[in-house]
């Protein structure tokens, strides 16, 4: 199988500008392609199982079309008690999500899958970051949402921005996992396939 190179760039199975920005930090040639994998949650599917399944599904959709290329899929699921929080999409949904997380310990589960269809190689990892939110007043939540509308972020906040002011503590092995792509884990997966970094 060919290594990742300028002529065989890694495919990032995502349309997320956040993931593309993170992956660019590793200095590898890559192209980002949105995956049209079905992201519906299965009945009673656990949050970690959902993240793992979707990361692999996103990679598989593109790896079947580009069999000789390495494809990286990723998915993030936010587990708030028994609820799974996705991207809010609207101001109202973001306010509701942040209200639900107020004063609670929330898990941000980010799964990655590195796939090479032609060889059948699949390498996977799951990163779990625990965020303890401050007890937030409705006014604080509204001010945050108006200042930094994170409608395209699961959990409705950006830890790399003003959202850091909403939390008491973050317990993580990899701060980039919370943003959407755990680079430490990705580097380990690349090492497994013998891919050097620049």
VOKOL-187107 format. One record per atom (N, C-alpha, C): residue number from 1; atom name; x, y, z. Coordinates in Angstrom, 2 decimals, m for minus. Example, Ala and Ser with C-alpha at 12.3 -4.5 7.8 and 13.67 -1.06 7.14 Angstrom:
<sites>
midren_marke_xx_yy_zz
1_N_13.19_m5.69_7.80 .
1_CA_12.30_m4.50_7.80 .
1_C_13.20_m3.30_7.80 .
2_N_12.85_m2.25_7.08 .
2_CA_13.67_m1.06_7.14 .
2_C_12.90_0.03_7.87 .
</sites>
This chain:
<sites>
midren_marke_xx_yy_zz
1_N_0.85_m1.18_0.00 .
1_CA_0.00_0.00_0.00 .
1_C_0.89_1.24_0.00 .
2_N_0.53_2.27_m0.79 .
2_CA_1.39_3.45_m0.87 .
2_C_1.31_4.27_0.41 .
3_N_2.43_4.90_0.80 .
3_CA_2.39_5.77_1.97 .
3_C_1.63_7.04_1.65 .
4_N_1.27_7.76_2.70 .
4_CA_0.63_9.06_2.50 .
4_C_1.69_10.01_1.95 .
5_N_1.35_10.68_0.85 .
5_CA_2.31_11.56_0.18 .
5_C_1.53_12.61_m0.60 .
6_N_2.26_13.50_m1.24 .
6_CA_1.61_14.53_m2.05 .
6_C_0.81_13.91_m3.19 .
7_N_1.28_12.76_m3.69 .
7_CA_0.54_12.10_m4.78 .
7_C_m0.56_11.17_m4.26 .
8_N_m0.45_10.76_m3.00 .
8_CA_m1.47_9.93_m2.36 .
8_C_m1.83_10.55_m1.00 .
9_N_m2.45_11.74_m1.01 .
9_CA_m2.75_12.39_0.28 .
9_C_m3.78_11.62_1.09 .
10_N_m3.68_11.77_2.38 .
10_CA_m4.67_11.23_3.29 .
10_C_m6.02_11.88_2.99 .
11_N_m7.08_11.11_3.08 .
11_CA_m8.43_11.66_2.93 .
11_C_m9.04_11.81_4.32 .
12_N_m9.42_13.02_4.65 .
12_CA_m10.15_13.27_5.89 .
12_C_m11.63_13.23_5.56 .
13_N_m12.32_12.23_6.10 .
13_CA_m13.74_12.03_5.78 .
13_C_m14.60_12.97_6.62 .
14_N_m14.51_14.25_6.31 .
14_CA_m15.21_15.25_7.10 .
14_C_m15.29_16.57_6.36 .
15_N_m16.37_17.28_6.57 .
15_CA_m16.50_18.63_6.04 .
15_C_m16.25_19.67_7.13 .
16_N_m15.82_19.22_8.31 .
16_CA_m15.62_20.11_9.45 .
16_C_m14.36_20.95_9.29 .
17_N_m14.52_22.25_9.36 .
17_CA_m13.34_23.12_9.30 .
17_C_m12.48_22.97_10.54 .
18_N_m13.10_22.58_11.66 .
18_CA_m12.34_22.39_12.89 .
18_C_m11.41_21.19_12.76 .
19_N_m11.93_20.08_12.23 .
19_CA_m11.09_18.89_12.06 .
19_C_m9.99_19.13_11.04 .
20_N_m10.32_19.81_9.96 .
20_CA_m9.31_20.10_8.93 .
20_C_m8.20_20.98_9.52 .
21_N_m8.58_21.96_10.31 .
21_CA_m7.59_22.82_10.93 .
21_C_m6.68_22.07_11.89 .
22_N_m7.26_21.14_12.63 .
22_CA_m6.45_20.34_13.55 .
22_C_m5.50_19.42_12.79 .
23_N_m6.02_18.70_11.79 .
23_CA_m5.19_17.76_11.04 .
23_C_m4.04_18.48_10.34 .
24_N_m4.26_19.69_9.90 .
24_CA_m3.21_20.45_9.22 .
24_C_m2.00_20.66_10.12 .
25_N_m2.21_20.63_11.43 .
25_CA_m1.10_20.82_12.37 .
25_C_m0.06_19.72_12.27 .
26_N_m0.45_18.53_11.79 .
26_CA_0.51_17.42_11.69 .
26_C_1.40_17.52_10.45 .
27_N_1.08_18.41_9.53 .
27_CA_1.94_18.64_8.38 .
27_C_1.88_17.61_7.28 .
28_N_0.89_16.73_7.34 .
28_CA_0.74_15.72_6.28 .
28_C_m0.13_16.24_5.15 .
29_N_0.16_15.82_3.91 .
29_CA_m0.75_16.19_2.82 .
29_C_m2.09_15.47_2.99 .
30_N_m3.18_16.22_2.90 .
30_CA_m4.50_15.60_3.00 .
30_C_m5.51_16.42_2.23 .
31_N_m6.61_15.76_1.92 .
31_CA_m7.77_16.45_1.33 .
31_C_m8.97_16.12_2.20 .
32_N_m9.82_17.09_2.41 .
32_CA_m11.03_16.89_3.20 .
32_C_m12.20_16.66_2.26 .
33_N_m12.93_15.60_2.51 .
33_CA_m14.11_15.27_1.71 .
33_C_m15.26_14.93_2.66 .
34_N_m16.35_15.65_2.58 .
34_CA_m17.49_15.30_3.45 .
34_C_m17.97_13.88_3.15 .
35_N_m18.33_13.17_4.20 .
35_CA_m18.86_11.81_4.06 .
35_C_m20.38_11.88_4.18 .
36_N_m21.05_11.13_3.34 .
36_CA_m22.52_11.13_3.41 .
36_C_m23.04_9.90_4.17 .
37_N_m22.26_9.43_5.12 .
37_CA_m22.70_8.30_5.96 .
37_C_m23.93_8.69_6.76 .
38_N_m24.82_7.74_6.95 .
38_CA_m26.01_7.97_7.78 .
38_C_m25.56_8.09_9.23 .
39_N_m25.88_9.22_9.86 .
39_CA_m25.44_9.47_11.23 .
39_C_m26.55_9.26_12.25 .
40_N_m27.59_8.57_11.87 .
40_CA_m28.69_8.31_12.80 .
40_C_m28.24_7.37_13.92 .
41_N_m28.73_7.65_15.11 .
41_CA_m28.41_6.79_16.26 .
41_C_m29.32_5.56_16.24 .
42_N_m28.75_4.40_16.50 .
42_CA_m29.54_3.19_16.60 .
42_C_m30.28_3.16_17.93 .
43_N_m31.33_2.42_17.99 .
43_CA_m32.13_2.32_19.21 .
43_C_m31.28_1.82_20.37 .
44_N_m31.29_2.55_21.48 .
44_CA_m30.55_2.20_22.70 .
44_C_m29.05_2.09_22.49 .
45_N_m28.51_2.72_21.46 .
45_CA_m27.07_2.66_21.20 .
45_C_m26.32_3.52_22.22 .
46_N_m25.31_2.94_22.86 .
46_CA_m24.52_3.67_23.85 .
46_C_m23.70_4.76_23.15 .
47_N_m23.44_5.87_23.85 .
47_CA_m22.71_6.98_23.22 .
47_C_m21.37_6.58_22.62 .
48_N_m20.56_5.78_23.34 .
48_CA_m19.26_5.41_22.80 .
48_C_m19.41_4.51_21.58 .
49_N_m20.35_3.58_21.63 .
49_CA_m20.59_2.71_20.48 .
49_C_m21.03_3.53_19.27 .
50_N_m21.85_4.54_19.50 .
50_CA_m22.30_5.42_18.42 .
50_C_m21.12_6.15_17.80 .
51_N_m20.26_6.74_18.61 .
51_CA_m19.10_7.47_18.09 .
51_C_m18.18_6.55_17.28 .
52_N_m17.93_5.35_17.82 .
52_CA_m17.06_4.40_17.11 .
52_C_m17.67_3.97_15.79 .
53_N_m18.96_3.66_15.80 .
53_CA_m19.62_3.20_14.57 .
53_C_m19.61_4.28_13.51 .
54_N_m19.90_5.52_13.91 .
54_CA_m19.98_6.59_12.93 .
54_C_m18.61_6.98_12.38 .
55_N_m17.58_6.96_13.22 .
55_CA_m16.23_7.26_12.72 .
55_C_m15.84_6.25_11.64 .
56_N_m16.11_4.98_11.90 .
56_CA_m15.78_3.95_10.92 .
56_C_m16.66_4.07_9.68 .
57_N_m17.94_4.34_9.87 .
57_CA_m18.86_4.47_8.74 .
57_C_m18.46_5.62_7.82 .
58_N_m18.08_6.74_8.40 .
58_CA_m17.64_7.89_7.61 .
58_C_m16.41_7.55_6.78 .
59_N_m15.45_6.85_7.41 .
59_CA_m14.25_6.45_6.68 .
59_C_m14.57_5.45_5.58 .
60_N_m15.43_4.49_5.89 .
60_CA_m15.77_3.44_4.92 .
60_C_m16.43_4.00_3.67 .
61_N_m17.31_4.97_3.83 .
61_CA_m18.00_5.56_2.67 .
61_C_m16.99_6.04_1.64 .
62_N_m15.95_6.70_2.09 .
62_CA_m14.95_7.23_1.16 .
62_C_m13.88_6.22_0.79 .
63_N_m13.57_5.31_1.69 .
63_CA_m12.53_4.32_1.37 .
63_C_m13.00_3.36_0.28 .
64_N_m14.29_3.10_0.20 .
64_CA_m14.79_2.24_m0.88 .
64_C_m14.69_2.93_m2.25 .
65_N_m14.65_4.25_m2.24 .
65_CA_m14.51_5.01_m3.49 .
65_C_m13.05_5.27_m3.83 .
66_N_m12.19_5.21_m2.82 .
66_CA_m10.75_5.49_m3.00 .
66_C_m9.97_4.36_m2.31 .
67_N_m10.01_3.19_m2.91 .
67_CA_m9.54_1.97_m2.26 .
67_C_m8.05_1.97_m1.94 .
68_N_m7.26_2.70_m2.69 .
68_CA_m5.80_2.70_m2.50 .
68_C_m5.32_3.82_m1.58 .
69_N_m6.24_4.59_m1.04 .
69_CA_m5.87_5.73_m0.20 .
69_C_m6.22_5.46_1.26 .
70_N_m5.43_6.03_2.16 .
70_CA_m5.77_6.00_3.57 .
70_C_m6.85_7.04_3.84 .
71_N_m7.87_6.63_4.58 .
71_CA_m8.98_7.52_4.90 .
71_C_m9.14_7.60_6.41 .
72_N_m9.27_8.82_6.92 .
72_CA_m9.44_9.04_8.35 .
72_C_m10.86_9.54_8.63 .
73_N_m11.60_8.77_9.42 .
73_CA_m12.93_9.18_9.83 .
73_C_m12.94_9.52_11.30 .
74_N_m13.81_10.43_11.69 .
74_CA_m13.90_10.83_13.09 .
74_C_m15.33_11.23_13.41 .
75_N_m15.72_10.98_14.65 .
75_CA_m17.04_11.42_15.09 .
75_C_m16.98_11.76_16.57 .
76_N_m17.73_12.77_16.95 .
76_CA_m17.80_13.16_18.36 .
76_C_m19.23_13.07_18.86 .
77_N_m19.38_12.47_20.02 .
77_CA_m20.68_12.34_20.68 .
77_C_m20.55_12.94_22.07 .
78_N_m21.52_13.71_22.47 .
78_CA_m21.52_14.32_23.80 .
78_C_m22.56_13.60_24.65 .
79_N_m22.10_13.00_25.75 .
79_CA_m22.98_12.26_26.66 .
79_C_m23.22_13.10_27.91 .
80_N_m24.45_13.54_28.07 .
80_CA_m24.85_14.35_29.22 .
80_C_m25.89_13.54_29.98 .
81_N_m25.42_12.79_30.98 .
81_CA_m26.33_11.86_31.65 .
81_C_m26.77_10.80_30.66 .
82_N_m28.06_10.61_30.52 .
82_CA_m28.59_9.62_29.58 .
82_C_m28.82_10.21_28.19 .
83_N_m28.57_11.50_28.04 .
83_CA_m28.81_12.17_26.75 .
83_C_m27.55_12.18_25.89 .
84_N_m27.77_12.14_24.59 .
84_CA_m26.70_12.36_23.62 .
84_C_m26.98_13.70_22.95 .
85_N_m26.01_14.61_23.05 .
85_CA_m26.17_15.94_22.47 .
85_C_m25.42_16.02_21.15 .
86_N_m26.09_16.50_20.14 .
86_CA_m25.46_16.71_18.84 .
86_C_m25.21_18.18_18.61 .
87_N_m25.05_18.56_17.35 .
87_CA_m24.87_19.96_17.00 .
87_C_m26.22_20.65_17.15 .
88_N_m26.27_21.77_17.86 .
88_CA_m27.57_22.37_18.14 .
88_C_m28.26_22.96_16.91 .
89_N_m27.50_23.60_16.04 .
89_CA_m28.11_24.15_14.83 .
89_C_m28.79_25.50_15.00 .
90_N_m29.39_25.75_16.16 .
90_CA_m30.10_27.00_16.39 .
90_C_m29.74_27.59_17.75 .
91_N_m30.02_28.87_17.92 .
91_CA_m29.77_29.55_19.19 .
91_C_m30.56_28.91_20.31 .
92_N_m31.82_28.62_20.04 .
92_CA_m32.69_28.04_21.06 .
92_C_m32.17_26.68_21.53 .
93_N_m31.75_25.86_20.57 .
93_CA_m31.24_24.53_20.92 .
93_C_m29.92_24.64_21.69 .
94_N_m29.08_25.60_21.33 .
94_CA_m27.81_25.80_22.03 .
94_C_m28.06_26.21_23.48 .
95_N_m28.99_27.12_23.69 .
95_CA_m29.34_27.56_25.05 .
95_C_m29.85_26.38_25.86 .
96_N_m30.67_25.54_25.25 .
96_CA_m31.21_24.38_25.96 .
96_C_m30.10_23.40_26.30 .
97_N_m29.19_23.14_25.37 .
97_CA_m28.10_22.21_25.63 .
97_C_m27.19_22.70_26.75 .
98_N_m26.85_23.96_26.72 .
98_CA_m25.97_24.49_27.76 .
98_C_m26.66_24.48_29.12 .
99_N_m27.96_24.72_29.13 .
99_CA_m28.72_24.62_30.37 .
99_C_m28.69_23.20_30.93 .
100_N_m28.78_22.21_30.04 .
100_CA_m28.74_20.81_30.47 .
100_C_m27.37_20.43_31.03 .
101_N_m26.31_21.06_30.53 .
101_CA_m24.95_20.74_30.98 .
101_C_m24.52_21.53_32.21 .
102_N_m25.25_22.58_32.53 .
102_CA_m24.90_23.44_33.67 .
102_C_m24.76_22.64_34.96 .
103_N_m23.60_22.80_35.62 .
103_CA_m23.35_22.14_36.89 .
103_C_m23.12_20.64_36.80 .
104_N_m22.92_20.12_35.60 .
104_CA_m22.79_18.67_35.43 .
104_C_m21.44_18.28_34.85 .
105_N_m21.15_17.00_34.99 .
105_CA_m19.96_16.39_34.38 .
105_C_m20.43_15.75_33.07 .
106_N_m19.83_16.15_31.98 .
106_CA_m20.26_15.73_30.65 .
106_C_m19.09_15.08_29.93 .
107_N_m19.36_13.99_29.21 .
107_CA_m18.31_13.29_28.46 .
107_C_m18.38_13.65_26.98 .
108_N_m17.24_14.07_26.46 .
108_CA_m17.10_14.32_25.02 .
108_C_m16.29_13.14_24.46 .
109_N_m16.96_12.29_23.72 .
109_CA_m16.38_11.05_23.22 .
109_C_m16.04_11.23_21.74 .
110_N_m14.76_11.13_21.41 .
110_CA_m14.33_11.33_20.03 .
110_C_m13.63_10.07_19.53 .
111_N_m14.21_9.47_18.52 .
111_CA_m13.66_8.25_17.93 .
111_C_m13.00_8.57_16.60 .
112_N_m11.92_7.84_16.30 .
112_CA_m11.25_7.98_15.00 .
112_C_m11.05_6.59_14.41 .
113_N_m11.07_6.53_13.09 .
113_CA_m10.83_5.28_12.37 .
113_C_m9.98_5.59_11.14 .
114_N_m8.86_4.88_11.01 .
114_CA_m7.96_5.02_9.87 .
114_C_m8.10_3.75_9.04 .
115_N_m8.54_3.90_7.79 .
115_CA_m8.95_2.75_6.97 .
115_C_m8.22_2.78_5.63 .
116_N_m7.80_1.57_5.19 .
116_CA_m7.25_1.39_3.84 .
116_C_m8.00_0.21_3.23 .
117_N_m8.92_0.52_2.35 .
117_CA_m9.85_m0.49_1.83 .
117_C_m9.16_m1.62_1.09 .
118_N_m8.21_m1.30_0.23 .
118_CA_m7.59_m2.33_m0.61 .
118_C_m6.88_m3.39_0.21 .
119_N_m6.26_m3.00_1.31 .
119_CA_m5.53_m3.96_2.14 .
119_C_m6.38_m4.52_3.27 .
120_N_m7.52_m3.88_3.54 .
120_CA_m8.37_m4.31_4.65 .
120_C_m7.91_m3.79_6.00 .
121_N_m6.93_m2.89_6.01 .
121_CA_m6.39_m2.37_7.28 .
121_C_m7.37_m1.39_7.92 .
122_N_m7.60_m1.58_9.21 .
122_CA_m8.45_m0.69_9.99 .
122_C_m7.78_m0.47_11.36 .
123_N_m7.56_0.78_11.72 .
123_CA_m7.00_1.13_13.02 .
123_C_m7.93_2.13_13.68 .
124_N_m8.23_1.90_14.97 .
124_CA_m9.25_2.71_15.64 .
124_C_m8.79_3.16_17.02 .
125_N_m9.40_4.24_17.47 .
125_CA_m9.13_4.74_18.82 .
125_C_m10.33_5.56_19.29 .
126_N_m10.54_5.56_20.61 .
126_CA_m11.59_6.40_21.21 .
126_C_m10.96_7.26_22.30 .
127_N_m11.22_8.55_22.22 .
127_CA_m10.75_9.51_23.22 .
127_C_m11.95_10.00_24.01 .
128_N_m11.84_10.00_25.34 .
128_CA_m12.92_10.49_26.19 .
128_C_m12.39_11.65_27.03 .
129_N_m13.03_12.80_26.86 .
129_CA_m12.69_13.99_27.63 .
129_C_m13.86_14.32_28.54 .
130_N_m13.59_14.48_29.83 .
130_CA_m14.65_14.81_30.79 .
130_C_m14.59_16.31_31.09 .
131_N_m15.73_16.96_30.92 .
131_CA_m15.83_18.40_31.16 .
131_C_m16.80_18.63_32.31 .
132_N_m16.35_19.38_33.31 .
132_CA_m17.25_19.75_34.41 .
132_C_m17.65_21.20_34.22 .
133_N_m18.92_21.41_33.91 .
133_CA_m19.43_22.75_33.66 .
133_C_m19.74_23.47_34.97 .
134_N_m19.52_24.76_34.98 .
134_CA_m19.94_25.58_36.10 .
134_C_m21.47_25.59_36.14 .
135_N_m22.03_25.96_37.28 .
135_CA_m23.47_26.20_37.35 .
135_C_m23.71_27.55_36.68 .
136_N_m24.40_27.51_35.57 .
136_CA_m24.57_28.69_34.72 .
136_C_m25.95_29.30_34.89 .
137_N_m26.02_30.61_34.95 .
137_CA_m27.32_31.27_35.01 .
137_C_m27.86_31.39_33.58 .
138_N_m29.18_31.53_33.44 .
138_CA_m29.74_31.74_32.09 .
138_C_m29.11_32.94_31.38 .
139_N_m28.83_34.00_32.13 .
139_CA_m28.23_35.19_31.52 .
139_C_m26.82_34.90_31.00 .
140_N_m26.04_34.13_31.77 .
140_CA_m24.69_33.77_31.33 .
140_C_m24.75_32.94_30.05 .
141_N_m25.66_32.00_30.01 .
141_CA_m25.80_31.15_28.83 .
141_C_m26.15_31.99_27.60 .
142_N_m27.11_32.88_27.76 .
142_CA_m27.52_33.70_26.61 .
142_C_m26.39_34.62_26.15 .
143_N_m25.66_35.20_27.09 .
143_CA_m24.53_36.06_26.71 .
143_C_m23.49_35.27_25.94 .
144_N_m23.22_34.05_26.41 .
144_CA_m22.23_33.22_25.71 .
144_C_m22.71_32.88_24.30 .
145_N_m23.94_32.42_24.18 .
145_CA_m24.46_32.00_22.88 .
145_C_m24.46_33.18_21.89 .
146_N_m24.75_34.37_22.38 .
146_CA_m24.75_35.53_21.50 .
146_C_m23.33_35.96_21.14 .
147_N_m22.38_35.77_22.06 .
147_CA_m20.99_36.16_21.80 .
147_C_m20.26_35.15_20.93 .
148_N_m20.56_33.86_21.10 .
148_CA_m19.84_32.80_20.39 .
148_C_m20.85_31.72_19.99 .
149_N_m21.63_31.96_18.95 .
149_CA_m22.66_30.99_18.57 .
149_C_m22.06_29.70_17.99 .
150_N_m21.92_28.70_18.85 .
150_CA_m21.30_27.43_18.44 .
150_C_m22.36_26.44_17.97 .
151_N_m23.15_26.86_17.01 .
151_CA_m24.27_26.04_16.56 .
151_C_m23.83_24.80_15.79 .
152_N_m22.57_24.81_15.32 .
152_CA_m22.05_23.65_14.58 .
152_C_m21.13_22.79_15.44 .
153_N_m21.23_22.95_16.76 .
153_CA_m20.39_22.18_17.68 .
153_C_m21.27_21.35_18.61 .
154_N_m20.98_20.05_18.69 .
154_CA_m21.72_19.20_19.62 .
154_C_m21.50_19.72_21.04 .
155_N_m22.59_19.91_21.77 .
155_CA_m22.50_20.44_23.12 .
155_C_m22.60_21.95_23.20 .
156_N_m22.56_22.62_22.05 .
156_CA_m22.84_24.06_21.95 .
156_C_m21.78_24.98_22.55 .
157_N_m20.54_24.50_22.69 .
157_CA_m19.51_25.42_23.18 .
157_C_m18.16_25.09_22.57 .
158_N_m17.28_26.09_22.58 .
158_CA_m15.93_25.94_22.03 .
158_C_m14.92_26.12_23.15 .
159_N_m14.29_25.04_23.54 .
159_CA_m13.29_25.12_24.60 .
159_C_m12.08_25.93_24.17 .
160_N_m11.84_26.00_22.86 .
160_CA_m10.69_26.74_22.35 .
160_C_m10.99_28.23_22.25 .
161_N_m12.20_28.63_22.59 .
161_CA_m12.59_30.04_22.54 .
161_C_m13.13_30.49_23.89 .
162_N_m14.14_31.33_23.82 .
162_CA_m14.75_31.87_25.04 .
162_C_m15.41_30.79_25.88 .
163_N_m15.75_29.68_25.26 .
163_CA_m16.41_28.58_25.97 .
163_C_m15.63_28.06_27.17 .
164_N_m14.33_28.30_27.20 .
164_CA_m13.53_27.84_28.34 .
164_C_m14.01_28.49_29.63 .
165_N_m14.65_29.64_29.53 .
165_CA_m15.14_30.34_30.72 .
165_C_m16.38_29.67_31.31 .
166_N_m16.95_28.70_30.61 .
166_CA_m18.15_28.02_31.09 .
166_C_m17.84_26.83_31.98 .
167_N_m16.58_26.45_32.06 .
167_CA_m16.25_25.19_32.73 .
167_C_m15.42_25.38_33.99 .
168_N_m15.55_24.40_34.88 .
168_CA_m14.74_24.35_36.10 .
168_C_m13.45_23.58_35.87 .
169_N_m13.55_22.49_35.10 .
169_CA_m12.38_21.64_34.90 .
169_C_m12.56_20.79_33.65 .
170_N_m11.43_20.42_33.06 .
170_CA_m11.41_19.51_31.92 .
170_C_m10.40_18.41_32.22 .
171_N_m10.85_17.17_32.12 .
171_CA_m9.98_16.02_32.36 .
171_C_m9.77_15.32_31.02 .
172_N_m8.55_15.41_30.50 .
172_CA_m8.31_14.89_29.16 .
172_C_m6.87_14.45_28.98 .
173_N_m6.67_13.43_28.15 .
173_CA_m5.32_13.03_27.74 .
173_C_m4.88_13.84_26.52 .
174_N_m5.84_14.46_25.84 .
174_CA_m5.55_15.14_24.58 .
174_C_m6.54_16.28_24.39 .
175_N_m6.08_17.51_24.55 .
175_CA_m6.97_18.66_24.45 .
175_C_m7.61_18.78_23.08 .
176_N_m6.94_18.26_22.04 .
176_CA_m7.52_18.37_20.70 .
176_C_m8.70_17.43_20.51 .
177_N_m8.81_16.41_21.35 .
177_CA_m9.97_15.52_21.27 .
177_C_m11.25_16.26_21.54 .
178_N_m11.22_17.21_22.46 .
178_CA_m12.41_17.99_22.79 .
178_C_m12.84_18.87_21.61 .
179_N_m11.88_19.32_20.83 .
179_CA_m12.18_20.16_19.67 .
179_C_m12.74_19.32_18.51 .
180_N_m12.43_18.02_18.49 .
180_CA_m13.04_17.17_17.46 .
180_C_m12.14_16.18_16.76 .
181_N_m10.81_16.26_17.00 .
181_CA_m9.91_15.29_16.37 .
181_C_m8.70_15.11_17.29 .
182_N_m8.61_13.99_18.02 .
182_CA_m7.51_13.78_18.97 .
182_C_m6.19_13.51_18.24 .
183_N_m5.38_14.53_18.13 .
183_CA_m4.15_14.43_17.33 .
183_C_m3.13_13.47_17.91 .
184_N_m3.09_13.34_19.23 .
184_CA_m2.14_12.39_19.82 .
184_C_m2.50_10.97_19.36 .
185_N_m3.78_10.65_19.37 .
185_CA_m4.24_9.34_18.92 .
185_C_m4.01_9.17_17.42 .
186_N_m4.28_10.21_16.65 .
186_CA_m4.06_10.13_15.20 .
186_C_m2.58_9.87_14.91 .
187_N_m1.69_10.54_15.64 .
187_CA_m0.26_10.31_15.45 .
187_C_0.10_8.86_15.74 .
188_N_m0.51_8.29_16.79 .
188_CA_m0.25_6.88_17.11 .
188_C_m0.74_5.96_15.98 .
189_N_m1.90_6.26_15.43 .
189_CA_m2.43_5.43_14.34 .
189_C_m1.52_5.54_13.11 .
190_N_m1.04_6.73_12.84 .
190_CA_m0.11_6.90_11.71 .
190_C_1.19_6.14_11.93 .
191_N_1.66_6.10_13.18 .
191_CA_2.87_5.35_13.50 .
191_C_2.65_3.85_13.24 .
192_N_1.44_3.37_13.53 .
192_CA_1.14_1.95_13.31 .
192_C_1.26_1.56_11.85 .
193_N_0.99_2.50_10.96 .
193_CA_1.09_2.17_9.53 .
193_C_2.44_2.57_8.95 .
194_N_3.36_2.99_9.84 .
194_CA_4.70_3.33_9.40 .
194_C_4.80_4.68_8.72 .
195_N_3.86_5.55_9.00 .
195_CA_3.84_6.86_8.34 .
195_C_4.61_7.89_9.16 .
196_N_5.74_8.37_8.63 .
196_CA_6.46_9.41_9.38 .
196_C_5.77_10.76_9.24 .
197_N_5.99_11.59_10.24 .
197_CA_5.49_12.96_10.16 .
197_C_6.64_13.85_9.69 .
198_N_6.33_14.98_9.05 .
198_CA_7.39_15.87_8.57 .
198_C_8.29_16.34_9.71 .
</sites>
